[in-house]
Amino acid sequence: MKKIALFAFGAIITLSAVAQGPVEKAQLKQVKNDKKELKEERSERNTKIAHGKIKAAKYDQKEIRTDRKHMNATKKHLKNKGVKKPITKATGKPSINN
């Protein structure tokens, strides 16, 4: 009886771990794409600042801020699911704010 209970418990744990895998991989891929887009948006904002388009740069900064908040929420969600250092795993590069 003890063996059956232990086997059932192990099977449940294994199935739940396998079921979460693809979702986490998709979220890591999303974080990677978000990180790339954020870098491009920052570059565009910096170009606008350099050319003296302050109002446009202010608007871009608001978009960057919302994107960063969304990315940090996704990072927090992944950490709660057990992924250690999600930004580093997604991009393959070590990050200071990870």
C-alpha positions as CSV (number, residue, x, y, z in Angstrom):
1,M,0.0,0.0,0.0
2,K,2.8,2.3,0.9
3,K,4.5,1.7,-2.5
4,I,1.4,2.4,-4.4
5,A,0.8,5.7,-2.6
6,L,4.5,6.7,-3.1
7,F,4.3,5.8,-6.8
8,A,1.0,7.8,-7.2
9,F,2.6,10.8,-5.5
10,G,5.6,10.6,-7.8
11,A,3.5,10.3,-10.9
12,I,1.4,13.4,-9.9
13,I,4.6,15.4,-9.3
14,T,6.1,14.3,-12.6
15,L,3.0,15.1,-14.6
16,S,2.6,18.5,-13.1
17,A,6.3,19.3,-13.8
18,V,6.0,18.3,-17.4
19,A,2.7,20.2,-17.8
20,Q,4.3,23.5,-16.7
21,G,7.4,23.2,-19.0
22,P,6.0,24.5,-22.3
23,V,4.2,27.5,-20.7
24,E,7.4,28.6,-19.0
25,K,9.4,28.2,-22.2
26,A,6.9,30.4,-24.0
27,Q,7.1,33.0,-21.3
28,L,10.9,33.0,-21.4
29,K,10.7,33.5,-25.2
30,Q,8.3,36.4,-24.7
31,V,10.7,37.9,-22.1
32,K,13.5,37.6,-24.6
33,N,11.5,39.4,-27.3
34,D,10.4,42.1,-24.9
35,K,14.0,42.7,-23.9
36,K,15.0,43.2,-27.5
37,E,12.1,45.5,-28.2
38,L,12.9,47.5,-25.1
39,K,16.5,48.0,-26.2
40,E,15.3,49.2,-29.7
41,E,12.8,51.6,-28.1
42,R,15.5,53.0,-25.9
43,S,17.7,53.5,-28.9
44,E,14.9,55.4,-30.7
45,R,14.3,57.5,-27.7
46,N,17.9,58.4,-27.3
47,T,18.1,59.4,-31.0
48,K,15.1,61.7,-30.6
49,I,16.7,63.3,-27.6
50,A,19.9,63.8,-29.5
51,H,17.9,65.5,-32.4
52,G,16.1,67.8,-30.0
53,K,12.6,66.2,-30.2
54,I,11.9,66.3,-26.4
55,K,8.1,65.9,-26.6
56,A,8.4,62.8,-28.7
57,A,11.1,61.4,-26.4
58,K,8.9,62.0,-23.4
59,Y,6.1,60.0,-25.0
60,D,8.5,57.2,-25.8
61,Q,9.7,57.2,-22.2
62,K,6.2,56.6,-21.0
63,E,5.9,53.6,-23.4
64,I,9.3,52.3,-22.2
65,R,8.2,52.5,-18.6
66,T,5.0,50.5,-19.2
67,D,6.9,47.9,-21.2
68,R,9.5,47.6,-18.4
69,K,6.7,47.2,-15.8
70,H,5.1,44.5,-17.8
71,M,8.4,42.7,-18.3
72,N,9.2,42.9,-14.5
73,A,5.7,41.5,-13.8
74,T,6.4,38.5,-16.1
75,K,9.8,38.1,-14.4
76,K,8.2,38.0,-11.0
77,H,5.6,35.5,-12.2
78,L,8.3,33.2,-13.5
79,K,10.3,33.5,-10.3
80,N,7.2,32.5,-8.4
81,K,6.9,29.4,-10.6
82,G,10.5,28.4,-9.7
83,V,12.6,29.7,-12.6
84,K,15.8,31.1,-11.3
85,K,17.1,34.3,-13.0
86,P,14.5,34.4,-15.8
87,I,16.1,37.3,-17.6
88,T,19.5,35.6,-17.8
89,K,17.8,32.3,-18.9
90,A,15.8,34.1,-21.6
91,T,18.6,36.2,-23.1
92,G,21.6,34.1,-22.3
93,K,23.4,37.1,-21.0
94,P,24.1,37.9,-17.3
95,S,22.1,40.9,-16.1
96,I,22.9,43.2,-13.2
97,N,19.3,43.7,-12.2
98,N,18.4,40.0,-12.2
